[in-house]
Amino acid sequence: MIVRRPLAFFLLLVLVPGSLPAQTAGQPSVFGYADFSKQAKIEARFLAVPEAKLAGEELKTLTAVPHMAATPEDRKTADYVAQKFRAAGLDTEIVPYNVLMNQPKVVHVEAYNAAGHLLMTGPAREEVPGDPFEDNPRVVMPFNGSSGSGDVTGEVVYANYGRLEDFDQLAAQHVDLHGKIVIVRYGANFRGVKVYIAEQRGAIGVIIYSDPQDDGYYKGDAYPLGPWRPDTGVQRGSVQYLFKYPGDPETPGVASTPDLPDSSRVSPDGNQPHIISIPLSYRDASPILQALKGPGVPQGWQGALPFRYHLGPGGVKVHLVSQQDYQRRTIWDVIGKVKGTELPDEWVVAGNHRDAWVYGAVDPNSGTATMLEAVHGIGDLLHQGWRPKRTMIFASWDAEEEGLIGSTEWVEQHAKALENAVIYINVDVGVAGPNFSAAAVPSLKQFIREVTRSVPSPLGSTVYDVWRNARAEGNEHRPSNSPPDGDARVGDLGSGSDFTPFLQHVGVPSTDIGSGGAYGVYHSVFDNYAWFTMNADPHFVYLQEMARVFGLEALRMADTDVLPYDYVTYARDISSYLDTAKRKAADAKLGAIDFGPAEAAANRFASAAQRVRGMQLAPTGDEAKLNLALRETETALISPAGLPNRPWYRHTIYAPGEYTGYAAVVIPGVTEAIEAKDAGRTSQQLTVLTQALDRAAQTLGSVQ
Ligand SMILES: [Zn+2]
């Protein structure tokens, strides 16, 4: 999938300084600016600052030791980031929250064959020849965040990826899951969804393992020879039901500030599994799968281990022990601000999580180094006397891995003020390789493309050119639900990172960027500095590239005259989602469902967007009323009642799928009602959507 081009790194060193002014000042106009010439000079000064070498040093410091959320080492990384923010001139504070999280005391798996002979015990230690980081005693044992505690023994059933259709296929083959331990492979959906469905179907425990077909030797050489997962590598991760609500499980909708009384907390039952789940390497999972009897698997279910897989049950029994230490623990967000000179209440928020399951070189600290070098650039401008028009806020989130906790609590605390936030800019997995990708609400697709036109790529030309010319496949870390239009593909925002509370709870227009590549060590001890410099970005030039894109997004939005939201594209995308839903409803034979009112509302929204675009293209410099309407249009798409059965999710156009977790479900109220074959709910959710689109059209139309 990935071709490494080492020569390009050296070319970059020569090309970049000279190419910067031409990239930026050469643009005749930029959407949102009355006169871009002054801003072009500021941007050129910014773009010259982020340094590859410094980004590499920052990454090395951040990933020196394991720094899981709420540990002393995590606190040290908070202090380090705070010190960098302060050095750049940001008004900085470390913000604590008190949140319920588990850490593992005992995680144990043993398997016996039908004759009672021991086949394996685990999880085994993660080890490969020569890795310099694997021996640290602070490496946490493999476990799942939000797992239940328990001690269970049972027969085993293999459920492929643990998708809804996989479980349905088992049911169709009359494989009963009651009292069984389900073994599923990672991939295709969010791990919490696998456990969610297994629990609904009566399973008493879940093993989630990494099949070599999905991120191991089947893809290419395993670490340390290559970037893919070695036999002992385990993917840790949260199994929280974040598609219900993310954040502190005891405080949906409320911030877990240290002074929050117990009476304001609820039972965590609503977003956590009750059964236990344990992650395994394929070395540990292999003897279980090999001993499993029962019918052979359907062809698509066969992984890359060297024997035929069977569904079970029979042939093997597994004993699982999970003792999880649940406590309210202190986590630390780092928040750095620069007050805007003209529009201090309009916030530009840019963030990245800092906590890692282990070292987190790619996930998330390549993103942290990205943010720190962006802040370095903004700091240089501040030291030269520049000030942004709007307030800029940089945020280093904690406890993202456990369930987007640091960002969710902060958003819940500042929900009111965030109604004026003009953008949330996210980076999580900043750099795993050379392939730039982005996801955004449709109103910001053109904005992110325009920003990448101003940033040079280490491969020559601009980030935009390389991105647009890349094969669409393997270049989208978040898939798009819109038809291709020949331009660089911008994905849709589902979940699995910190943009979720901003967009889907309070309606802040959001973007997410990353630079992907062959990355088989996700959430394992091997996602460390040694792996990173060997595989992802040996000369840190992609960290530099991402720092420029991330910082330029913030800078351009902070100073823009007119908010550069493209509602023409938003309306077009919504219409295409309605077309798809209408087809699905017909296929599902739901009977007479009237899409007419929703389609008419989408058309009114499109007309309003078209008229407003004319005003956006001719800014005069006094756009307060226009900007207010532009911003409130996204808020208009928030439904106060939220989605059926998950009121925390309030956006009518985007949500994580209940059965996908990461991937976005578009017009989720309607789409999920159709998938549930519920005609009544489909009609009711179409009404909710119609009202939201009418609110959006009216808000946008109010300035004409
Ligand atoms: Zn992450």
Residues whose N, C-alpha, C, O or C-beta is under 5 A from the ligand:
A	BS01	ZN	D363 P364 D428 V429
